[in-house]
Every structure is written in C-alpha cells, then in structure tokens.
Amino acid sequence: MNKSLSFAALLAALFSAAPAEAAVNFGGYAGLRLRDENYSGTAFSQGSSRAASDLMWQYRVRLFASADLGDGYYFKAMATDETEGDGGWNTVTGSETYNLQVSNFSFGRQTADNGYAIGRLPLNAVNTPILDLTLFPFQPLESPLASVGMDRLFGVNYNTRFLAGNLRASLFVLDNGSANNTGLEGDGKFNDGYALYLSYSDKVGDITVEPQFIRAVTQTSLPMHYPYTSSWYTHVTPWSAGASLTVPAGGAKIGLGAFYTRGRNSTGYSGINGFTDEPNAGDVDYSGYQIRIKGDYGPVRCYWDYHRTTDKSRTLASEAKYTNNFFWLSYEIPVHKTSSASFTIQPTLRYLTNKAEGGVTNVNQQRLRTDLWATVTF
C-alpha cells in the first residue's frame, strides 16, 4: 500500500509541475482470473513424471499515465507488480503483497510521418513472435517475453513512412555483461548485448504484409535452454527473419506467420551458467523455426503455434531437438461499455506441449490451462 501511494504521489508531483498547456491523462486496468491448471507427462525437472492440478485465483492491476507535451512530444508510463514474473498476475496465497512499480515508460515525438521513442519500451510480444523466438529459441511459445520478461526492453525506436508503408527500426539493450578486457572478441566496454530490430508493414490489395528481421549486433548471453534447464550460452549473436500476413475473410481476419532463427558462437568460446571468458567444449550452433496460424472473428480469437529448434552445439553430449505446440482460444463477452471504460468477461483455453529429445534432457509434457477473466478498463 505504501508503495502504491508513493507511486501515485510521484505521478501527482510530476504532472502538477508540467506546463499548463500539457494534456495529462490517467487510465487503468484491473483483472481477476480464475485459472485451472493441469499438467501431464514427463516434466522439465530431472525427467520425472508429473501429473498436477491446481485451481488458482489471480489478479492484476495496471495504471497508465501519459502526457501530451505539445508539438508531437509525449511521455507514457505503466505501473504494475513484477514480483512473480507472470506478466503482473499475482496468485492469491493468503499472505501475498502487490507492489506497484514502473514497469515500462517512454518519451519521444510522433508526427504524421515519423517519430521516435526512447526508454523501457513496451513490445507487444504476444503479437510479435519473432522476439520470443530470438530470445527464447528453445521454447518461445505462450510468449515468455511477456510473462517472464514483462513485455519490455530498454532501447530506442524510430518509425517513418517509407514508400507506401511504415518502416520501424529499434535498437535494444539485451544485457549488461562485464568482463576483463582480454583478447577475446566482445570483451571490455562493449561486452553488453545489443539487438537491432527492423519491420516494414504495407498492404498488397487487402492483405497486410509485414516482413521482420532482428539481429544481435554484439555478442550476448541468453537463457538458451529455457525452460528445460537453467543453463545459459554466452558470446552468441543470434538473428531471426520472417514475415506475417493478415488476410480479411468476410467478417474474419486470418493471420499467417513464419519465422526462422539462427544462433552461432563465432569465437569458439561459450559459457554455461553465466558470463565467462573460459573456453568450453566447442561452438554454439542451433537453428529453429516457428509457424503461426491465427483467426479473429468478432469476440472470438484463436491461434496455433508450432515450433522446432535443433541444437548442434558441441557443448552438448548429443544433438538436441525441441518441439513445442501452443493453442489459444478465447471468447470476449461485453458486460458494460462506454466511451471511456469497459467491463468484459473472457473464458480462455490454453494448451501447451513441450518435447525435448537428446542433449540436455528428455521431456514430453503437456499443460492445459482454462481461465475465466473479468476485466475492467478505464
């Protein structure tokens, strides 16, 4: 409660000092979620069998603040609880706390033709699967970047009109890896991980086409076998490319997406369980792809993701193959709606399968989640 009041007081002080002509807006989101979660098959941990069922009551609060500073300049921020690392959702245990903190923020300028933003930028990772595939190449489904990574990265973004479409370029800071300034590539001051993300959106007739590309421009360290193990690869420069299509079909929208990722360690060095300059068994070498089929029809949304990555890194005893499927189905029921607020109920079904063969561990696990959401926005 004290942190919540402190955050509110901070915002009040900030915006009370803003110029009189600045337009300041506040908004929010409050969600309740009843979740039934069921596991079956062989689990991640030590290849043991797992059959678990759990009924959970969860809640999430998000507060939004934005300021129109005039002439296209703006500031935006969102506060939520990041304690559990589940996208701000908190499970009722009887002794839980909810600590509001600034999760993302950005400031910049936007005109009719171009704009820029800098800060802890929101990503919309659920609808941008290439980001998850790049940063979680062995299990990118159900958007770990949105839940574990809280759907934001620090960086700078630029967008502009190009030809008949929109071009976006972003530079993200992935990590802050410090190391001795040895003779190895990527050491010293520039050991931090940076990634360049490019996307272009245009229409061909009624079809929206969006090619995308992301590349780590410096060597970085990523949780390469999430969630199968806690191991990390270091000194890796992954890249990914692909495209998405959105096709109108009567009152429905059909989405198709295909993305490919590749990660190699070009220096001949790799590290496990953190940042290191010590030589290991050999190079990191993996590649994978993800396919998405999506449909929206009024209040109904469904999509299916298929993912497969093969890891041929010489740090492994044998070649590892990871195959994952994810299915989402939801139906949004409007209860009340005005020009500035809404109240909805949304039953949701999520089904995830994870399979790992060789290399680190053998896993064949299924997880079924059935949710009932009640959400108020204002």
C-alpha positions as CSV (number, residue, x, y, z in Angstrom):
1,M,0.0,0.0,0.0
2,N,2.8,2.4,0.9
3,K,4.5,1.8,-2.5
4,S,1.2,2.3,-4.3
5,L,0.7,5.6,-2.5
6,S,4.3,6.6,-3.2
7,F,3.8,5.9,-6.9
8,A,0.6,7.9,-7.0
9,A,2.3,10.8,-5.2
10,L,5.2,10.7,-7.6
11,L,2.9,11.0,-10.6
12,A,0.9,13.8,-9.0
13,A,4.0,15.8,-8.3
14,L,5.4,15.1,-11.8
15,F,2.3,16.2,-13.6
16,S,1.4,19.1,-11.3
17,A,4.8,20.6,-12.3
18,A,4.0,20.2,-16.1
19,P,3.3,23.2,-18.2
20,A,-0.3,24.3,-18.1
21,E,-0.8,23.6,-21.8
22,A,0.2,19.9,-21.4
23,A,-2.6,17.4,-21.7
24,V,-2.3,14.8,-18.9
25,N,-4.3,11.5,-18.9
26,F,-4.6,8.7,-16.5
27,G,-6.1,5.3,-17.1
28,G,-6.0,1.8,-15.7
29,Y,-6.8,-1.9,-15.9
30,A,-7.9,-4.3,-13.3
31,G,-8.3,-8.0,-13.9
32,L,-9.4,-11.1,-12.0
33,R,-8.6,-14.5,-13.3
34,L,-9.8,-17.9,-12.1
35,R,-7.3,-20.5,-13.5
36,D,-7.5,-24.3,-13.6
37,E,-4.0,-25.6,-14.5
38,N,-3.3,-29.3,-15.3
39,Y,0.0,-31.0,-16.2
40,S,0.7,-34.4,-17.5
41,G,3.6,-36.4,-19.0
42,T,7.3,-36.1,-18.2
43,A,8.3,-32.8,-16.6
44,F,11.3,-30.5,-17.1
45,S,12.8,-31.2,-13.7
46,Q,15.2,-34.3,-13.9
47,G,12.9,-36.1,-16.3
48,S,10.4,-37.1,-13.5
49,S,6.8,-37.9,-14.2
50,R,4.4,-35.1,-13.2
51,A,0.6,-35.1,-13.0
52,A,-0.6,-32.0,-11.2
53,S,-3.7,-30.0,-11.0
54,D,-4.1,-26.6,-9.4
55,L,-7.0,-24.1,-9.1
56,M,-5.7,-20.5,-8.7
57,W,-7.3,-17.2,-8.0
58,Q,-5.2,-14.4,-9.6
59,Y,-5.4,-10.7,-10.0
60,R,-3.6,-7.9,-11.9
61,V,-3.7,-4.1,-11.7
62,R,-2.1,-1.8,-14.2
63,L,-2.0,2.0,-14.0
64,F,-1.3,4.2,-17.1
65,A,-0.1,7.8,-17.3
66,S,0.5,9.8,-20.4
67,A,1.3,13.5,-21.1
68,D,0.9,15.3,-24.4
69,L,3.7,17.9,-24.2
70,G,2.7,19.6,-27.4
71,D,4.1,19.6,-31.0
72,G,4.0,15.8,-31.0
73,Y,6.2,15.3,-27.9
74,Y,4.8,12.9,-25.3
75,F,5.5,10.8,-22.2
76,K,3.9,7.4,-21.3
77,A,4.3,5.1,-18.4
78,M,2.8,1.9,-17.0
79,A,2.9,0.6,-13.4
80,T,2.2,-3.0,-12.3
81,D,3.5,-5.7,-10.0
82,E,6.6,-7.6,-11.2
83,T,7.1,-9.7,-8.2
84,E,6.0,-13.1,-9.6
85,G,7.3,-12.5,-13.1
86,D,4.0,-13.6,-14.6
87,G,3.1,-10.5,-16.6
88,G,2.0,-8.8,-13.4
89,W,-0.5,-11.5,-12.4
90,N,-0.5,-12.3,-8.7
91,T,-1.8,-15.6,-7.2
92,V,-3.8,-15.4,-4.0
93,T,-2.0,-17.3,-1.3
94,G,-3.3,-15.5,1.8
95,S,-0.1,-13.7,2.5
96,E,0.8,-12.1,-0.9
97,T,1.5,-8.5,-1.4
98,Y,1.0,-6.3,-4.5
99,N,3.8,-3.8,-5.2
100,L,3.2,-1.3,-7.9
101,Q,6.3,-0.2,-9.7
102,V,7.1,1.5,-13.0
103,S,7.3,-1.4,-15.5
104,N,7.7,0.5,-18.7
105,F,8.0,4.1,-19.8
106,S,8.9,6.0,-23.0
107,F,9.2,9.6,-24.2
108,G,9.7,11.0,-27.6
109,R,7.9,12.6,-30.5
110,Q,5.4,11.4,-33.1
111,T,4.2,13.3,-36.2
112,A,2.0,12.2,-39.1
113,D,5.0,10.8,-41.0
114,N,7.6,9.7,-38.4
115,G,8.5,9.5,-34.8
116,Y,10.9,8.3,-32.2
117,A,10.8,6.9,-28.6
118,I,13.4,6.0,-26.0
119,G,13.0,4.3,-22.7
120,R,11.9,1.0,-21.3
121,L,9.7,0.3,-24.4
122,P,6.6,-1.9,-24.4
123,L,7.0,-4.7,-27.0
124,N,3.5,-6.3,-27.7
125,A,5.5,-9.5,-27.7
126,V,2.4,-11.7,-27.8
127,N,1.7,-10.4,-31.3
128,T,5.3,-10.3,-32.3
129,P,6.5,-13.9,-32.1
130,I,9.9,-13.2,-33.8
131,L,11.1,-11.5,-30.5
132,D,10.3,-14.6,-28.4
133,L,11.9,-16.9,-31.0
134,T,15.1,-14.9,-30.9
135,L,15.4,-14.5,-27.1
136,F,13.9,-17.9,-26.1
137,P,14.8,-20.1,-29.1
138,F,14.2,-23.5,-27.4
139,Q,10.7,-22.7,-26.1
140,P,9.3,-19.4,-27.4
141,L,5.6,-20.3,-27.2
142,E,3.0,-18.6,-24.9
143,S,5.3,-15.6,-25.0
144,P,7.8,-15.9,-22.2
145,L,9.0,-12.4,-23.1
146,A,5.6,-11.1,-22.0
147,S,5.4,-13.1,-18.8
148,V,9.0,-13.7,-17.6
149,G,10.4,-10.5,-19.3
150,M,7.4,-8.3,-18.5
151,D,7.0,-7.4,-22.2
152,R,9.5,-4.6,-22.4
153,L,13.1,-3.9,-23.3
154,F,15.2,-0.8,-22.9
155,G,16.1,0.9,-26.1
156,V,15.3,3.4,-28.8
157,N,12.7,3.2,-31.6
158,Y,12.3,5.1,-34.9
159,N,9.4,4.8,-37.3
160,T,8.8,6.6,-40.6
161,R,6.6,6.4,-43.7
162,F,8.6,4.6,-46.4
163,L,7.2,4.1,-49.9
164,A,3.5,3.2,-49.3
165,G,4.1,1.5,-45.9
166,N,5.6,2.0,-42.4
167,L,9.2,1.3,-41.5
168,R,10.3,0.7,-37.9
169,A,13.8,0.3,-36.6
170,S,14.6,-0.4,-32.9
171,L,17.9,-0.9,-31.0
172,F,17.5,-2.8,-27.8
173,V,19.9,-3.4,-24.9
174,L,19.7,-7.1,-24.0
175,D,22.2,-7.4,-21.1
176,N,25.0,-5.7,-19.2
177,G,27.8,-8.2,-19.4
178,S,31.0,-7.1,-17.8
179,A,34.3,-8.9,-18.4
180,N,38.0,-8.3,-18.3
181,N,39.4,-6.6,-21.4
182,T,41.1,-9.8,-22.8
183,G,42.0,-10.6,-26.3
184,L,38.6,-12.2,-26.9
185,E,36.1,-10.6,-29.1
186,G,33.2,-8.8,-27.2
187,D,35.1,-8.2,-24.0
188,G,35.7,-5.0,-22.2
189,K,33.4,-1.9,-22.6
190,F,31.4,-3.4,-25.5
191,N,30.6,-6.8,-23.8
192,D,27.0,-5.7,-23.5
193,G,24.4,-7.3,-25.7
194,Y,22.6,-5.1,-28.3
195,A,20.0,-6.2,-30.9
196,L,18.7,-4.4,-34.0
197,Y,15.0,-5.0,-34.9
198,L,13.6,-4.0,-38.3
199,S,10.0,-4.3,-39.5
200,Y,8.0,-3.0,-42.5
201,S,4.3,-3.0,-42.9
202,D,2.4,-2.5,-46.2
203,K,-0.7,-3.6,-48.0
204,V,-0.9,-5.6,-51.1
205,G,-4.6,-5.2,-52.1
206,D,-6.5,-6.1,-48.9
207,I,-3.6,-8.2,-47.5
208,T,-1.3,-6.7,-44.9
209,V,2.3,-7.9,-45.3
210,E,4.9,-7.4,-42.5
211,P,8.5,-8.7,-43.1
212,Q,10.6,-8.6,-39.9
213,F,14.3,-9.0,-39.0
214,I,16.2,-9.0,-35.8
215,R,19.9,-9.4,-35.2
216,A,22.2,-9.3,-32.1
217,V,24.8,-6.8,-33.3
218,T,27.1,-7.7,-30.4
219,Q,27.6,-10.9,-28.6
220,T,25.1,-11.6,-25.9
221,S,24.1,-14.1,-23.2
222,L,20.7,-15.7,-23.4
223,P,18.8,-18.5,-21.5
224,M,19.2,-20.8,-24.3
225,H,17.5,-23.9,-22.9
226,Y,14.6,-22.2,-21.1
227,P,12.6,-23.7,-19.5
228,Y,14.2,-27.2,-19.8
229,T,17.3,-26.2,-17.8
230,S,18.8,-23.1,-16.2
231,S,21.8,-23.1,-18.4
232,W,23.0,-20.1,-20.4
233,Y,25.0,-19.7,-23.6
234,T,27.3,-16.7,-23.9
235,H,29.1,-14.9,-26.7
236,V,26.3,-15.7,-29.1
237,T,25.0,-13.4,-31.9
238,P,21.5,-14.8,-32.9
239,W,19.5,-13.5,-35.8
240,S,15.9,-14.1,-37.0
241,A,13.9,-13.3,-40.0
242,G,10.3,-13.9,-41.2
243,A,7.0,-12.4,-42.2
244,S,3.4,-12.2,-41.2
245,L,0.3,-11.9,-43.4
246,T,-3.2,-10.7,-42.4
247,V,-5.9,-11.6,-44.8
248,P,-9.5,-10.4,-44.4
249,A,-12.2,-13.1,-45.0
250,G,-15.7,-11.7,-44.7
251,G,-16.1,-10.6,-41.1
252,A,-13.0,-12.5,-40.0
253,K,-9.2,-11.9,-40.1
254,I,-6.8,-14.7,-40.9
255,G,-3.2,-14.3,-39.8
256,L,-0.3,-16.4,-41.1
257,G,3.3,-16.1,-39.9
258,A,6.6,-17.9,-40.4
259,F,9.9,-17.1,-38.7
260,Y,13.4,-18.6,-38.7
261,T,16.2,-18.2,-36.1
262,R,19.9,-19.0,-36.1
263,G,22.4,-18.8,-33.3
264,R,26.2,-19.4,-33.5
265,N,29.2,-18.7,-31.4
266,S,31.8,-17.3,-33.9
267,T,34.6,-17.0,-31.4
268,G,34.9,-20.7,-30.4
269,Y,34.1,-19.8,-26.8
270,S,30.9,-20.4,-24.9
271,G,29.9,-20.2,-21.3
272,I,27.4,-22.2,-19.2
273,N,25.5,-20.7,-16.2
274,G,26.6,-17.1,-16.7
275,F,29.1,-14.8,-18.3
276,T,32.6,-16.2,-18.7
277,D,35.6,-16.0,-20.9
278,E,36.8,-19.5,-20.2
279,P,36.9,-21.9,-23.2
280,N,34.3,-24.6,-23.3
281,A,33.8,-27.8,-25.2
282,G,33.1,-26.0,-28.5
283,D,31.0,-23.7,-30.5
284,V,27.3,-22.9,-30.0
285,D,25.3,-23.8,-33.1
286,Y,21.5,-24.0,-33.3
287,S,18.6,-23.2,-35.7
288,G,14.9,-23.3,-35.5
289,Y,11.6,-22.0,-36.9
290,Q,8.1,-21.1,-35.7
291,I,4.8,-21.1,-37.6
292,R,1.6,-19.3,-36.5
293,I,-1.9,-19.6,-37.8
294,K,-4.4,-17.1,-36.3
295,G,-8.1,-16.3,-36.6
296,D,-10.2,-13.4,-35.3
297,Y,-13.9,-13.3,-35.7
298,G,-15.8,-10.7,-33.6
299,P,-15.3,-11.7,-30.0
300,V,-13.6,-15.0,-30.8
301,R,-9.8,-15.3,-31.1
302,C,-7.8,-18.5,-31.7
303,Y,-4.3,-19.2,-32.8
304,W,-1.9,-22.2,-33.1
305,D,1.9,-22.0,-32.9
306,Y,4.3,-24.7,-33.9
307,H,8.0,-24.5,-33.1
308,R,11.0,-26.7,-33.6
309,T,14.7,-26.0,-32.9
310,T,17.7,-28.2,-33.3
311,D,20.8,-27.6,-31.2
312,K,24.0,-29.0,-32.6
313,S,26.3,-27.2,-30.1
314,R,29.4,-29.1,-29.2
315,T,28.7,-28.1,-25.5
316,L,26.1,-30.9,-25.6
317,A,26.8,-34.6,-25.4
318,S,24.5,-35.2,-28.3
319,E,22.3,-33.2,-30.7
320,A,19.1,-31.9,-29.0
321,K,15.7,-31.4,-30.7
322,Y,13.0,-29.2,-29.2
323,T,9.4,-29.4,-30.5
324,N,6.6,-27.3,-29.0
325,N,2.9,-26.6,-29.8
326,F,0.6,-24.0,-28.3
327,F,-3.1,-23.4,-28.9
328,W,-5.2,-20.4,-27.7
329,L,-9.0,-20.0,-27.8
330,S,-10.9,-17.1,-26.2
331,Y,-14.3,-15.5,-26.3
332,E,-14.8,-12.0,-25.1
333,I,-18.2,-11.2,-23.6
334,P,-19.0,-7.4,-23.2
335,V,-20.8,-6.6,-20.0
336,H,-20.7,-2.8,-20.0
337,K,-19.0,-0.3,-22.3
338,T,-18.8,3.5,-22.6
339,S,-16.6,5.8,-24.5
340,S,-14.0,5.8,-21.6
341,A,-14.5,2.4,-19.8
342,S,-15.4,-1.2,-20.3
343,F,-16.2,-4.3,-18.4
344,T,-15.7,-7.7,-20.0
345,I,-15.7,-11.4,-19.2
346,Q,-13.5,-13.7,-21.2
347,P,-13.3,-17.5,-20.9
348,T,-10.0,-18.7,-22.3
349,L,-8.4,-22.1,-23.1
350,R,-4.6,-22.6,-23.5
351,Y,-2.9,-25.9,-24.3
352,L,0.9,-26.2,-24.4
353,T,3.0,-29.2,-25.3
354,N,6.8,-29.4,-24.8
355,K,9.1,-32.1,-26.1
356,A,12.9,-32.3,-25.8
357,E,15.0,-35.2,-27.1
358,G,18.7,-35.7,-26.5
359,G,21.3,-33.1,-25.4
360,V,20.2,-31.7,-22.1
361,T,17.2,-33.8,-21.0
362,N,14.3,-35.8,-22.3
363,V,10.9,-34.1,-21.8
364,N,7.4,-34.8,-23.0
365,Q,5.0,-32.6,-21.1
366,Q,1.5,-31.2,-21.7
367,R,-0.1,-28.4,-19.9
368,L,-3.8,-27.4,-20.1
369,R,-5.0,-24.0,-18.7
370,T,-8.6,-23.0,-18.6
371,D,-9.2,-19.4,-17.5
372,L,-12.1,-17.1,-16.7
373,W,-11.1,-13.5,-16.9
374,A,-13.1,-10.5,-15.6
375,T,-11.5,-7.2,-16.7
376,V,-12.3,-3.5,-16.2
377,T,-10.5,-0.8,-18.2
378,F,-10.9,2.9,-17.7
